[in-house]
Amino acid sequence: MSIHMIAFDLDGTLLNDAKELAPATITILQQLAARDVQLVLCTGRPINAIWRYLALLELTGVNNYVVTFNGALVQQVATKKILAQHSLTKQSLTPLVAFAQQVNWPLDVLDFEQVYPLTELAPSLYQQMNPNLKFIPQTFTSLPNDLNYSKAVVAADHERLVQGQLQLPAQLATTFNVASSRTNLLEFSPTTVTKATALDVLLQRFGWQRANLMAFGDQLNDLSMLQAAGVGVAMSNGVPEIKAAAERITTVNNDQDGVARFLQDYFNL
């Protein structure tokens, strides 16, 4: 079956190490869009944090869609109309906060607009990673009970993340979808949330099958969509688990236009 939709992770995949879209990448993606291939950015970030990439790729129209918060939100780009949304309650986060205190993890809780660093826990690296997001430091007690939360993240040095994960209770592993999106970032989302299930919403909207999907990724939070796609492509700089699960692997990394080169060869551009 032919490819009608291509999904892209951002960091370590579509973006180079300077967090920029290379000119070659922009050119190739615009050529595919001109062929009516549906291009979908799939990221852990909110839409406002990736708007400049959408604009550079000219993906800001009513026929463009985006997957954000690792699949918790599927939106039409131009209107920001919500097609699908999954969320966490404050109550569901309580055992995670207790565990973070136990292992000296920082924790940032996100709704669908801003970030709440929990001030009673260890200092977080998340604001340093995402300086353009809105941060409102709070204690967990002061967090509103009636908000819908998209995810919680642990942004800390890799060793601290690994040590904490070794102690992660089975309850938390089943209460949340737990995935690493960078070596120093661990994300806790609703169990129903993956990038694959979010892309299913868009495939159904267009009347396409998973066989019509191509997906690119480099980290464990991309695993679901690479496994679901008709053509799952791992970056050469990806983690071993991603490479093992992928049907194809780019010949060069994200800093060498890996996505663009793969697409150029695959589609004979």
C-alpha positions, 0 to 999 in steps of 0.5 A, spaced: 500 500 500 502 507 498 504 512 504 499 517 505 501 520 511 508 521 515 509 522 522 515 525 525 518 526 532 522 532 533 528 532 537 533 527 535 529 526 529 526 532 524 530 537 528 538 537 528 542 538 534 541 545 534 533 544 534 532 547 527 529 545 521 535 544 516 533 547 509 534 540 506 529 538 510 524 543 509 525 543 501 523 535 501 517 536 506 514 541 502 515 537 496 511 531 499 506 536 501 505 538 494 504 531 492 498 531 498 502 527 503 499 528 510 505 531 514 504 530 522 508 533 527 508 528 533 511 531 539 511 531 547 510 539 547 504 543 546 502 546 539 505 553 541 512 551 543 512 548 535 509 553 532 515 556 528 516 549 525 509 548 523 510 555 520 516 554 516 513 547 513 507 551 511 503 546 515 498 551 519 492 550 514 485 547 516 488 541 513 493 540 517 493 536 524 498 535 529 499 530 535 502 533 542 503 531 549 506 525 546 499 523 543 494 526 549 492 531 544 490 531 537 488 538 534 487 541 527 492 546 526 489 552 524 483 553 529 486 548 534 480 544 534 481 538 538 479 531 535 482 527 541 484 529 548 486 524 554 488 527 561 490 525 568 486 527 574 490 530 580 488 524 584 491 520 579 498 523 580 498 523 588 502 516 588 507 519 583 508 525 587 509 520 593 514 516 589 518 522 587 519 524 594 522 518 595 527 517 590 529 525 590 526 526 583 523 533 581 516 533 577 513 538 573 506 537 572 503 539 565 495 541 563 494 543 556 496 550 557 502 551 562 507 547 566 507 547 574 514 545 577 512 542 584 516 546 589 517 541 594 521 536 590 528 537 587 530 542 582 528 540 575 531 541 568 525 542 564 524 549 564 531 549 561 529 544 556 523 548 554 524 556 556 518 558 551 513 554 555 509 558 561 511 555 568 507 556 574 511 554 580 506 550 585 506 545 591 502 539 589 497 541 594 496 548 591 494 544 584 487 545 582 483 539 583 479 540 577 484 541 571 485 536 566 493 534 566 496 532 560 502 529 563 508 529 568 515 529 567 521 528 570 527 532 568 534 530 571 540 527 570 540 520 566 543 517 572 538 519 577 533 517 572 535 510 571 536 509 579 529 512 580 526 507 575 530 501 578 525 502 584 519 504 580 513 500 583 509 496 579 502 500 581 505 506 577 508 502 571 500 500 570 497 507 572 501 511 567 504 510 560 511 511 562 516 513 556 523 516 555 523 522 550 530 524 552 536 521 556 534 526 561 527 526 561 522 521 563 514 522 561 508 519 565 502 520 561 495 516 561 495 509 559 491 510 553 496 515 550 501 513 545 503 516 539 500 510 535 493 511 538 493 519 536 495 517 529 489 512 529 485 518 530 487 522 524 488 515 519 480 514 521 479 521 519 482 520 512 479 513 511 486 510 511 490 504 514 496 504 518 499 501 512 498 507 509 503 511 515 510 512 515 513 514 522 520 517 524 523 517 531 529 516 535 526 515 542 522 510 546 516 514 546 516 513 539 516 506 539 508 505 538 508 509 532 514 506 529 511 499 530 504 501 528 506 504 521 506 501 515 514 503 514 517 505 521 523 508 520 528 509 526 534 514 526 541 512 526 542 516 532 536 512 535 536 508 542 537 501 540 530 499 542 527 503 537 532 501 531 530 493 533 523 495 532 524 499 526 523 496 519 528 501 516 534 505 519 536 512 516 543 512 513 545 518 517 543 521 523 539 527 525 544 532 524 546 530 517 539 531 514 537 523 516 530 524 515 530 528 508 535 523 505 531 517 507 525 521 504 529 523 498 531 516 496 524 512 498 520 517 494 525 518 488 525 526 489 
